[in-house]
Amino acid sequence: NACGTPLFAGDLRAECEAGEATIQKVFMQTMDKFPDVTFASIQSKTDGSQIWFYQGIAKSWGMMDDAALTEKEFYELTNSIYEEFQEASKSFAVYYVDGWQHCFTPNSKVYSASTMGADGGAAEGKPSLLQWVTSLLDQAGVESECNGPVVDDSTSANGVDFCASELIAEEAPPALLSQGAVDFAHCSLSDSKCSLKDLGGKPTLVYPGGKTGCATWGDYAFAVYPGDSDKLAIYFEGGGACWESNGALGQVPVDQCNKDLEAAIRESNAGSGILDASEEKNPFRSYTIVEVFYCSGDAFTGNTTMQTQSGNLQQRGYFNAEATVAWARANFPRRLTSFAALGFSAGSLGTMAWAGELLKTFKYKSAVVLLDSYAGAFPHGTQGYTLQRWNACGTPLFAGDARAECEAGGATIQKIFMQTMEKFPEVAYGSIQSKTDGSQIWFYQGMAKSWGMMDDAALTGPEFYELTNSIFEEFHAAAKNYAVYYVDGSQHCFTPNSKVYSATTVGADGGAVEGKPALLQWMADFVSQVDVASECNGPAEDDGGVGSCSAELFAQ
């Protein structure tokens, strides 16, 4: 009954009652009435929540063509809306952010975002979101900002990697293959062996060629950050997922992953977190870190092509990881003093899947496996099918009985990981996890929505916490030397950013907890093979909500 409110007056009321009103028309009338006011928008190019609501409206109306809205189509729609706003008000400006982040002002992303992504990234000649908003509030005059070449969006074939010429005045500079404090050298295995010695101590992108590749069919590379020759860390990167559901809504392709090398490099946040070699407290400071970049959306298990309305995506995550491991094996043939396999976000799934192969491949005095911010909670029945669609069952990661179970749709990456725990009992295993990790909850809900599992799509923070507790309790039962470090709050990932240096059990930004180590100290002890206990803030009791700790994981 909005038509009957004062918001719709005069001609607008009649238009509203005729079913033809839009809120945008009301807004543009406001722009006309108040030309001295500055109007602006902050927008992710492929905002996942906005796309989901558009698709949800379409499905509820039975408009199935609209329900298949692609990321590129959504971006074109928002461009057309903002072009109308710009015509209505010369002072209108929009700040576009690459990626699918939904909302910035109510969370920490307002302080980190740039045009290259919600978690930042150097964009030469462009202000960060915070700088742009500050200038906006100071009435300093701002222009629309966007990452990518300026082209006519009606003719662009570049997916969403462009900026609409009607909104952006000047062409943006090309994205650099560098991030933060790191400028990468380049080496191709088609031209040389790219040996660790030949890298000369410089962080280097190594292009393996062969069967590797990113989702949009571009070249793949992994990163080498040279350090000591007897300490090696294989670090699996995160960056979303691209999957196909098969539930109440039929077969629905979902595109929520990094798909090219540049996106993977930005996701890495090189020079921060454990990749900050200048930080004396960094427990991996002296390690050679080989980062398995992620641009395939398949948790490093895939070997398939995913069909979407905007084009086919190749998912070669298995071969990308295989090529990275092969290079590391050739360059670290001797017994290592210390070996670590770890990953963040979707890279934690990759770490689970690949841990057994890695522990079998390398020789070491001591080894650890660390999972940062992905427990692998999936709606019931969806993980097995997803692995099938990625064609993971046909890779060496699933052998023997595991392959048969995978082909039957019953496999989980957690089962593979627990088999690894049993095979390598001398290795230390650990997880870092926020109790109500916002990104993990969002992906769980997104998976559920794509399958039409609407009860699961309403997953709450406490319910998610119960799910992760049950997963970690299984890990604890499989390996006596497994430990988890729980952090209160919703922070997603710690090792690739500064939160690894500030977090305690009471939150990502710290806080004194008597008798409990900070995350950094816990992680340093874990990597050094000092016995660590699981840590959590709250009383040890079952069914106590997020303010408690699992009685099976934590001693009273």
ROPAMI-592813 format. One line per 3 residues: their letters; for each residue x, y, z of C-alpha. Coordinates in steps of 0.25 Angstrom, whole numbers, plus 5000, padded with zeros to 4 digits. Each point is the difference from the previous one (the first is absolute). Layout:
% residues N
A) X/Y/Z ~ ...
% end
This chain:
% residues 556
NAC) 5000/5000/5000 ~ 5012/5009/4997 ~ 4991/5008/4990
GTP) 4991/5005/5011 ~ 5012/5006/5008 ~ 5006/5015/4999
LFA) 5012/4994/4993 ~ 4991/4999/4987 ~ 4993/5013/4998
GDL) 4994/5006/4987 ~ 5002/4994/4987 ~ 5009/4989/5007
RAE) 4988/4995/5008 ~ 4992/4998/4988 ~ 5012/4993/4993
CEA) 5002/4992/5013 ~ 4985/4996/5000 ~ 5001/4996/4986
GEA) 5012/4990/5003 ~ 5010/5008/4993 ~ 5008/5007/5011
TIQ) 5014/4998/5004 ~ 5008/5004/5011 ~ 5011/5005/4991
KVF) 4990/5010/4994 ~ 4997/5006/5013 ~ 5015/5001/5003
MQT) 5002/5007/4987 ~ 4989/5010/5003 ~ 5008/5003/5013
MDK) 5012/5002/4992 ~ 4993/5010/4991 ~ 4994/5008/5012
FPD) 5014/5001/5008 ~ 5011/5002/4989 ~ 5009/5005/5011
VTF) 5001/4987/5007 ~ 5010/4989/4996 ~ 4995/4986/4997
ASI) 5008/4988/4999 ~ 5000/4985/5001 ~ 5010/4989/5004
QSK) 4998/4987/4992 ~ 5007/4987/4998 ~ 5000/4996/4985
TDG) 4994/4986/5003 ~ 4993/5002/5014 ~ 4996/4986/5004
SQI) 4988/5004/5009 ~ 4994/5009/4989 ~ 5001/4990/4990
WFY) 4994/4989/5009 ~ 4988/5010/5003 ~ 4998/5003/4985
QGI) 5000/4985/4997 ~ 4991/4997/5012 ~ 4990/5010/4995
AKS) 5000/4995/4986 ~ 4998/4985/5005 ~ 4989/5004/5009
WGM) 4993/5006/4988 ~ 5003/4988/4991 ~ 5009/5009/4991
MDD) 5011/4989/4998 ~ 5008/5007/4990 ~ 5002/5012/5009
AAL) 5003/4990/5011 ~ 5012/4996/4992 ~ 5006/5014/5001
TEK) 5015/5000/4998 ~ 5011/5008/5007 ~ 5002/5008/4987
EFY) 4985/5003/4998 ~ 4999/5005/5014 ~ 5012/5009/4998
ELT) 4994/5005/4988 ~ 4987/5003/5007 ~ 5006/5008/5011
NSI) 5008/5008/4990 ~ 4987/5004/4993 ~ 4994/5004/5014
YEE) 5012/5008/5003 ~ 5001/5006/4986 ~ 4985/5006/5003
FQE) 5005/5005/5013 ~ 5011/5007/4994 ~ 4991/5007/4990
ASK) 4991/5004/5011 ~ 5011/5006/5008 ~ 5013/5005/4995
SFA) 5006/4998/5014 ~ 4997/4985/5000 ~ 5012/4991/5002
VYY) 5001/4985/5002 ~ 5011/4992/5006 ~ 5001/4986/4994
VDG) 5007/4989/5007 ~ 5005/4987/4993 ~ 4993/4987/5006
WQH) 4988/4996/5007 ~ 5001/5007/5013 ~ 4986/5005/5005
CFT) 5001/5012/5009 ~ 5011/5008/5005 ~ 4996/5011/5009
PNS) 4995/4991/5012 ~ 5013/4991/5000 ~ 5015/5001/4999
KVY) 5000/5000/4985 ~ 4998/5015/4999 ~ 5014/5001/5006
SAS) 5007/4990/4991 ~ 4993/5000/4986 ~ 5005/5006/4987
TMG) 4995/4999/4986 ~ 5008/4987/4999 ~ 4992/4993/5011
ADG) 4994/5000/5014 ~ 5013/4997/5007 ~ 5008/5010/4992
GAA) 5011/5000/4990 ~ 5009/5011/4995 ~ 4992/5007/4988
EGK) 5010/5011/4995 ~ 4994/5014/4999 ~ 4987/4995/5006
PSL) 4995/5004/5015 ~ 4996/4989/5009 ~ 4986/4999/5004
LQW) 5002/5007/5013 ~ 5008/5011/4994 ~ 4989/5002/4989
VTS) 4989/5000/5011 ~ 5008/5010/5008 ~ 5001/5009/4988
LLD) 4985/4998/4998 ~ 4997/5005/5014 ~ 5009/5011/4999
QAG) 4993/5005/4988 ~ 5014/4999/4993 ~ 4994/4996/4987
VES) 5001/4985/4996 ~ 5000/4993/4986 ~ 4994/4986/4998
ECN) 5011/4989/5002 ~ 5001/4986/4994 ~ 5011/4990/4997
GPV) 5002/4996/4985 ~ 5000/5006/4986 ~ 4989/5010/4996
VDD) 4991/4995/4989 ~ 4986/5000/4996 ~ 4993/4990/5009
STS) 4990/4996/4989 ~ 5011/4995/4991 ~ 5010/4995/5011
ANG) 5004/4985/4999 ~ 5009/5001/5012 ~ 4990/4995/5010
VDF) 5000/5009/5012 ~ 5015/5004/4998 ~ 4997/5014/4994
CAS) 4994/5014/5004 ~ 4988/5006/4993 ~ 5004/5012/4991
ELI) 4988/5008/5004 ~ 5004/4999/5014 ~ 5015/5001/5001
AEE) 5007/5011/4993 ~ 5014/4995/4998 ~ 5006/4986/4998
APP) 5005/4993/5012 ~ 5014/4996/5000 ~ 5002/4985/4997
ALL) 5001/4991/5013 ~ 5014/4996/5004 ~ 5005/4986/5003
SQG) 5004/5005/5014 ~ 4993/5002/5013 ~ 5004/5008/5012
AVD) 5014/5000/5003 ~ 5003/4989/4990 ~ 5005/5002/4986
FAH) 5001/4986/4993 ~ 5011/4996/4991 ~ 4995/4990/4989
CSL) 5005/4986/4995 ~ 4994/4990/4991 ~ 5003/4985/5001
SDS) 4999/5000/4984 ~ 5013/5008/5000 ~ 5008/4995/5012
KCS) 4999/4992/5013 ~ 4997/5012/5008 ~ 5008/4994/5011
LKD) 5000/5006/5014 ~ 5015/5004/4998 ~ 4997/5007/4987
LGG) 4989/5008/5007 ~ 5011/5008/5007 ~ 4992/5002/5012
KPT) 4989/5008/4993 ~ 4985/4997/5002 ~ 4996/4994/4986
LVY) 4988/4995/4992 ~ 5003/4987/4994 ~ 4992/4996/4988
PGG) 5000/4985/4999 ~ 4992/4999/4987 ~ 4995/4986/4996
KTG) 4986/4996/5005 ~ 4999/5012/5009 ~ 4991/5012/4998
CAT) 4990/5010/5007 ~ 4985/4999/4998 ~ 5000/5010/4989
WGD) 5010/4992/4992 ~ 5012/5010/5003 ~ 5014/4996/5005
YAF) 5002/4994/5014 ~ 5012/5003/5009 ~ 5003/4997/5014
AVY) 5009/5009/5009 ~ 5013/4997/5007 ~ 5005/5008/5012
PGD) 5014/4996/5002 ~ 5005/4997/5014 ~ 5008/4989/5007
SDK) 5003/4988/4991 ~ 4997/4990/5012 ~ 4986/5007/5003
LAI) 4989/4998/4991 ~ 4985/5005/5001 ~ 4990/4996/4989
YFE) 4989/5011/5001 ~ 4987/4998/4993 ~ 4992/5013/4997
GGG) 4985/5003/5002 ~ 4991/5007/4990 ~ 4986/4994/5000
ACW) 4994/4989/4992 ~ 4993/4997/4987 ~ 4990/4989/5000
ESN) 4988/4993/4994 ~ 4988/4997/5009 ~ 4989/4989/4997
GAL) 4989/5002/5010 ~ 4986/5005/5000 ~ 5003/5011/4990
GQV) 5007/4991/4990 ~ 5014/5001/4995 ~ 5005/5014/5004
PVD) 5014/5004/4997 ~ 5005/5010/5011 ~ 5012/5009/4997
QCN) 5006/5005/5013 ~ 5015/4998/4998 ~ 5013/5007/4995
KDL) 5002/4996/4986 ~ 5013/5006/4995 ~ 5014/5002/5004
EAA) 4999/5015/5004 ~ 4988/4997/5009 ~ 5008/4989/5007
IRE) 5012/5009/5002 ~ 4991/5011/5006 ~ 4994/4989/5009
SNA) 5014/4996/5005 ~ 5002/5013/5007 ~ 5015/4998/4998
GSG) 5008/5007/5010 ~ 4990/4999/5011 ~ 4997/4990/5011
ILD) 5010/4988/4999 ~ 5005/5005/4986 ~ 5006/5012/5008
ASE) 5015/4996/5000 ~ 5003/5013/5007 ~ 4992/4997/5013
EKN) 5009/4994/5010 ~ 4988/4993/5007 ~ 4996/4993/4988
PFR) 5002/4985/5003 ~ 5002/4997/4985 ~ 5010/5011/4998
SYT) 5012/4991/4996 ~ 4992/4990/4992 ~ 5000/4999/4985
IVE) 4985/5001/4998 ~ 4994/4995/4987 ~ 4986/5005/4998
VFY) 4990/4992/4992 ~ 4992/5011/4993 ~ 4985/4998/4998
CSG) 4993/5003/4988 ~ 4991/4988/4997 ~ 4989/5000/5010
DAF) 5001/4985/5003 ~ 5008/4999/5013 ~ 5012/4995/4993
TGN) 4993/4987/4996 ~ 4994/5003/4987 ~ 5002/4995/4986
TTM) 4988/5004/4992 ~ 4993/5011/4992 ~ 4988/5007/5006
QTQ) 4990/5006/4991 ~ 4994/5013/5004 ~ 4991/5010/4992
SGN) 5012/5010/4999 ~ 5009/4989/4995 ~ 5007/4987/5003
LQQ) 5010/5000/5012 ~ 5011/4990/5000 ~ 5003/4995/5014
RGY) 5014/4994/5000 ~ 5003/5002/5015 ~ 5006/4986/5002
FNA) 5010/5002/4989 ~ 5004/5014/5005 ~ 5003/4994/5014
EAT) 5007/4988/4993 ~ 5009/5009/4992 ~ 5003/5008/5013
VAW) 5003/4988/5008 ~ 5009/4994/4989 ~ 5009/5013/5000
ARA) 5001/5000/5015 ~ 5004/4985/5000 ~ 5011/5003/4989
NFP) 5005/5011/5008 ~ 5000/4994/5014 ~ 5004/4986/4998
RRL) 5008/4999/5014 ~ 4994/4998/5014 ~ 4994/5013/5005
TSF) 5002/5005/5014 ~ 4985/5004/5000 ~ 4989/4999/4990
AAL) 4986/5006/5000 ~ 4988/4998/4992 ~ 4990/5011/5002
GFS) 4989/5008/4993 ~ 4989/5011/5003 ~ 4986/5000/4996
AGS) 4997/4991/4988 ~ 5015/4997/5001 ~ 4997/4993/5013
LGT) 4992/4990/4992 ~ 5011/4998/4990 ~ 5010/4998/5012
MAW) 4991/4989/5005 ~ 4999/4994/4987 ~ 5015/5000/4997
AGE) 5006/4998/5014 ~ 5002/4985/4998 ~ 5006/5002/4987
LLK) 5010/5011/5005 ~ 5004/4992/5013 ~ 5003/4988/4991
TFK) 5008/5008/4990 ~ 5009/5008/5009 ~ 5010/4995/5010
YKS) 5001/5008/5013 ~ 5004/5000/5015 ~ 4987/5006/5004
AVV) 4987/5004/4993 ~ 4987/5007/5003 ~ 4987/5002/4992
LLD) 4992/5013/5003 ~ 4986/5004/4995 ~ 4997/5015/5001
SYA) 4985/5003/5000 ~ 4993/4989/4992 ~ 4994/4988/5008
GAF) 4993/4995/4988 ~ 4985/5001/5005 ~ 4991/4997/4988
PHG) 4985/4998/5000 ~ 4997/4985/5000 ~ 5002/4992/4987
TQG) 5007/5012/4993 ~ 5014/4998/5002 ~ 5001/4986/4993
YTL) 4992/5005/4988 ~ 5009/5012/4999 ~ 5013/4991/5000
QRW) 4994/4991/4989 ~ 4997/5013/4991 ~ 5014/5004/5002
NAC) 5004/4986/4996 ~ 5009/4999/5012 ~ 4996/4985/5001
GTP) 5009/4997/4988 ~ 5012/5007/5006 ~ 5011/4993/5008
LFA) 4995/5007/5013 ~ 4988/4990/5000 ~ 5006/4986/4999
GDA) 4995/4986/5004 ~ 4988/5000/5008 ~ 5000/5015/5001
RAE) 4998/5001/4984 ~ 4988/4990/5001 ~ 4994/5008/5011
CEA) 5002/5013/4992 ~ 4994/4995/4987 ~ 4988/4995/5009
GGA) 4998/5015/5005 ~ 5004/4997/5014 ~ 5014/5006/5001
TIQ) 5004/5012/5008 ~ 5014/5006/5001 ~ 5000/4999/5015
KIF) 5000/4985/4998 ~ 5012/5001/4992 ~ 5007/5008/5010
MQT) 4997/4991/5011 ~ 5006/4988/4992 ~ 5012/5009/4999
MEK) 5000/5002/5015 ~ 5000/4985/5002 ~ 5011/4998/4990
FPE) 5009/5010/5006 ~ 4998/5000/5015 ~ 5013/5007/5003
VAY) 4996/5013/4993 ~ 4993/5012/5008 ~ 4986/5004/4995
GSI) 4993/5013/5003 ~ 4989/5010/4996 ~ 4998/5015/5002
QSK) 4985/5003/5000 ~ 4991/5012/5004 ~ 4988/4995/5007
TDG) 4990/5007/4990 ~ 5009/5002/4988 ~ 4991/5008/4991
SQI) 5006/4996/4987 ~ 4999/4985/5003 ~ 4985/5002/5004
WFY) 4998/5008/4988 ~ 5005/4989/4991 ~ 4992/4989/5008
QGM) 4987/5008/4998 ~ 5004/5003/4985 ~ 5002/4985/4997
AKS) 4987/4997/5007 ~ 4992/5011/4992 ~ 5006/4994/4987
WGM) 4994/4987/5004 ~ 4987/5005/5004 ~ 5002/4996/5014
MDD) 4994/5012/5007 ~ 5000/4995/5014 ~ 5015/4998/4999
AAL) 5001/5014/4993 ~ 4995/5006/5014 ~ 5013/4994/5007
TGP) 5003/5009/5012 ~ 5013/5003/5007 ~ 4998/4991/5012
EFY) 4995/4988/4990 ~ 5013/5002/4992 ~ 5008/5000/5013
ELT) 4994/4987/5003 ~ 5003/4994/4987 ~ 5015/5004/5000
NSI) 5001/4994/5015 ~ 4995/4987/4994 ~ 5010/5000/4989
FEE) 5011/5004/5009 ~ 4996/4989/5010 ~ 5001/4990/4989
FHA) 5014/5005/4997 ~ 5004/4999/5015 ~ 4995/4986/5000
AAK) 5009/4996/4988 ~ 5013/5007/5005 ~ 5004/5002/5015
NYA) 5009/5011/4996 ~ 4989/5008/4993 ~ 4997/5014/5006
VYY) 4991/5012/4996 ~ 5001/5014/5004 ~ 4986/5007/5000
VDG) 4999/5015/4999 ~ 4987/5007/5005 ~ 4993/5007/4988
SQH) 4998/4999/4985 ~ 5014/5003/4995 ~ 5004/4992/4987
CFT) 5014/4996/4999 ~ 5012/5004/5008 ~ 5013/4995/4994
PNS) 4999/5009/4987 ~ 4998/5013/5008 ~ 5004/5008/5012
KVY) 4990/4993/5009 ~ 5009/4988/5002 ~ 5009/5010/5009
SAT) 4988/5006/5008 ~ 4990/4989/5002 ~ 4997/4993/5013
TVG) 4989/4991/5004 ~ 4991/5012/5003 ~ 5001/5006/4987
ADG) 5008/5003/4987 ~ 5004/5013/5005 ~ 5005/4994/5013
GAV) 4998/5002/5015 ~ 5006/4994/5012 ~ 4996/4986/5004
EGK) 5007/4995/5013 ~ 5007/4987/4998 ~ 4997/4999/4985
PAL) 5010/5003/4989 ~ 4998/5010/4989 ~ 4998/4993/4986
LQW) 5014/5004/4996 ~ 5006/4993/5012 ~ 4992/4988/4998
MAD) 5003/4999/4986 ~ 5015/5002/5002 ~ 5000/4989/5010
FVS) 4992/4991/4991 ~ 5009/5002/4988 ~ 5012/4997/5010
QVD) 4994/4987/5004 ~ 4998/5005/5014 ~ 4988/4993/5006
VAS) 4988/5009/4999 ~ 4986/4998/5005 ~ 4987/5005/4994
ECN) 4996/5014/5004 ~ 4986/5006/5001 ~ 4994/5012/5008
GPA) 4989/4995/5009 ~ 4996/4988/5009 ~ 5001/4986/4995
EDD) 4986/4995/4998 ~ 4991/4994/4990 ~ 4989/5008/4994
GGV) 5004/5013/5006 ~ 5000/5008/4987 ~ 5011/5009/4995
GSC) 5004/5005/5014 ~ 5004/4986/5004 ~ 5011/4989/4995
SAE) 4997/4986/4996 ~ 5002/4991/5012 ~ 5006/4989/4991
LFA) 5011/5009/4995 ~ 5003/5009/5012 ~ 5003/4995/5014
Q) 4993/5007/5011
% end
